[in-house]
Amino acid sequence: MAHKKIPMEHDKKIALVAHDNKKRDLLEWAKFNRDLLAHHQIFATGTTGRILEQQLGFKVVKLKSGPLGGDQQIGAKIVEGKIDFLIFFWDPLEPQPHDPDVKALLRMAVVWNIPIANNRASADFMISSPLMDSAYDRLVPDYENYVARKIDLGEKSS
């Protein structure tokens, strides 16, 4: 499959998401990395966004709570090219009522080839990468052929 380049600018558009049992971990991580995050545009779901904005002291684009559609909003922004990467501290030991939304969000991140961190270690490696503060061309499969493919509807001639 052919690929196309999607540029990420120096200042990234970062989505920060955390399940309830992981909000404290994400907040501690974000406070530790506050200066690195401050010049990027930060998006967050529901309560996470409110807490981050209060604790970090800079503007956070707040979306709906995850179970109320926030995960899907983040996924839509990934598809639209409005999110460059996702940091999602999810709780693998606690069942979530919106697990299908979480899976869909992670799927969109993979389909559109954006970096994903699901725990503190991966988030540390991602934010400390030299690519974090530079322009970067993200390779994404060119889905035009997929969209234009012929679909056999199995119609019978009369």
C-alpha positions as CSV (number, residue, x, y, z in Angstrom):
1,M,0.0,0.0,0.0
2,A,1.2,3.5,-0.8
3,H,1.8,6.0,2.0
4,K,1.4,9.7,2.3
5,K,3.2,12.0,4.7
6,I,1.3,14.0,7.3
7,P,3.4,16.7,8.9
8,M,3.5,17.2,12.7
9,E,4.7,20.6,13.6
10,H,7.1,21.6,16.3
11,D,4.3,22.2,18.7
12,K,2.3,19.0,18.9
13,K,-1.4,18.4,19.6
14,I,-1.5,15.9,22.4
15,A,-4.5,14.0,23.8
16,L,-4.2,13.1,27.5
17,V,-6.8,10.5,28.8
18,A,-6.9,8.5,32.0
19,H,-9.3,6.0,33.5
20,D,-10.4,6.9,37.1
21,N,-7.9,4.6,38.8
22,K,-5.1,6.1,36.7
23,K,-5.9,9.9,36.9
24,R,-3.5,10.4,39.8
25,D,-0.7,8.7,37.8
26,L,-1.4,10.9,34.7
27,L,-1.6,14.0,36.9
28,E,1.8,13.2,38.5
29,W,3.3,12.5,35.1
30,A,1.9,15.7,33.6
31,K,3.1,17.8,36.6
32,F,6.6,16.3,36.3
33,N,6.6,17.1,32.5
34,R,4.7,20.4,32.8
35,D,7.3,22.6,31.2
36,L,7.6,20.1,28.2
37,L,3.8,20.1,27.8
38,A,3.2,23.8,28.2
39,H,4.1,24.8,24.7
40,H,2.0,22.1,23.1
41,Q,-1.8,22.1,22.6
42,I,-3.3,19.7,25.1
43,F,-6.7,17.9,24.7
44,A,-8.3,15.9,27.4
45,T,-11.5,14.1,28.2
46,G,-13.9,15.2,31.0
47,T,-12.7,15.3,34.5
48,T,-9.1,14.6,33.4
49,G,-9.1,17.8,31.5
50,R,-10.5,19.9,34.3
51,I,-8.0,18.5,36.8
52,L,-5.0,18.9,34.4
53,E,-6.0,22.5,33.7
54,Q,-6.3,23.4,37.4
55,Q,-3.1,21.7,38.4
56,L,-0.9,22.6,35.4
57,G,-2.0,26.3,35.1
58,F,-2.4,26.4,31.4
59,K,-5.3,25.9,28.9
60,V,-6.5,22.4,28.2
61,V,-9.1,21.7,25.5
62,K,-11.7,19.8,27.4
63,L,-13.9,17.3,25.7
64,K,-16.7,15.1,27.1
65,S,-16.1,12.5,29.7
66,G,-14.9,9.2,28.1
67,P,-18.1,7.2,28.8
68,L,-20.2,10.2,27.5
69,G,-18.4,10.3,24.1
70,G,-15.1,11.9,24.9
71,D,-13.1,8.9,23.7
72,Q,-15.0,9.0,20.4
73,Q,-14.3,12.8,20.2
74,I,-10.6,12.1,20.6
75,G,-10.8,9.4,17.9
76,A,-12.6,11.8,15.5
77,K,-9.9,14.4,16.1
78,I,-7.3,11.8,15.3
79,V,-9.0,11.0,12.0
80,E,-9.3,14.8,11.2
81,G,-5.6,15.2,11.8
82,K,-6.2,17.4,14.9
83,I,-4.4,15.1,17.4
84,D,-0.7,14.2,16.8
85,F,-0.4,11.6,19.6
86,L,-2.2,10.0,22.4
87,I,-1.2,9.4,26.0
88,F,-3.9,7.2,27.5
89,F,-3.3,5.8,31.0
90,W,-5.9,3.0,31.0
91,D,-6.7,0.6,33.7
92,P,-6.3,-3.0,32.4
93,L,-7.5,-4.5,35.6
94,E,-10.8,-2.7,35.9
95,P,-13.7,-3.3,33.5
96,Q,-15.0,-0.1,31.9
97,P,-18.5,0.4,30.7
98,H,-17.2,2.1,27.6
99,D,-14.6,-0.5,26.6
100,P,-15.9,-0.5,23.0
101,D,-15.2,3.2,22.8
102,V,-11.7,2.7,24.2
103,K,-11.0,0.0,21.7
104,A,-12.3,2.2,18.9
105,L,-10.0,5.1,20.1
106,L,-6.9,2.9,20.2
107,R,-7.9,1.5,16.7
108,M,-8.0,5.0,15.2
109,A,-4.6,5.8,16.7
110,V,-3.2,2.7,15.0
111,V,-5.0,3.2,11.7
112,W,-3.7,6.8,11.5
113,N,-0.3,5.9,12.8
114,I,0.0,8.3,15.7
115,P,2.2,7.5,18.7
116,I,0.4,6.0,21.7
117,A,1.6,5.7,25.3
118,N,-0.5,3.6,27.6
119,N,1.6,3.8,30.7
120,R,4.1,6.1,32.4
121,A,7.2,4.4,31.0
122,S,6.0,4.6,27.4
123,A,4.9,8.2,28.0
124,D,8.3,9.1,29.5
125,F,10.1,7.6,26.4
126,M,7.7,9.4,24.0
127,I,7.9,12.9,25.6
128,S,11.7,12.7,26.0
129,S,12.3,11.7,22.3
130,P,14.2,14.2,20.2
131,L,11.3,14.1,17.8
132,M,9.0,15.6,20.4
133,D,10.3,19.2,19.8
134,S,10.9,19.0,16.1
135,A,8.8,18.7,12.9
136,Y,8.1,15.2,11.9
137,D,6.5,13.6,8.8
138,R,4.2,10.8,9.9
139,L,3.7,8.1,7.3
140,V,0.1,7.1,6.9
141,P,-1.3,4.5,4.5
142,D,-3.0,6.1,1.5
143,Y,-6.5,4.9,2.0
144,E,-7.8,6.4,-1.3
145,N,-7.7,3.0,-3.0
146,Y,-9.5,1.4,-0.1
147,V,-12.2,4.1,-0.2
148,A,-12.5,3.8,-4.0
149,R,-12.6,0.0,-4.1
150,K,-15.4,-1.7,-6.0
151,I,-17.9,-3.4,-3.8
152,D,-19.7,-6.5,-5.1
153,L,-23.3,-6.1,-4.0
154,G,-24.3,-9.5,-5.4
155,E,-27.1,-8.0,-7.4
156,K,-28.7,-10.4,-9.8
157,S,-29.8,-9.3,-13.2
158,S,-33.5,-9.5,-14.0
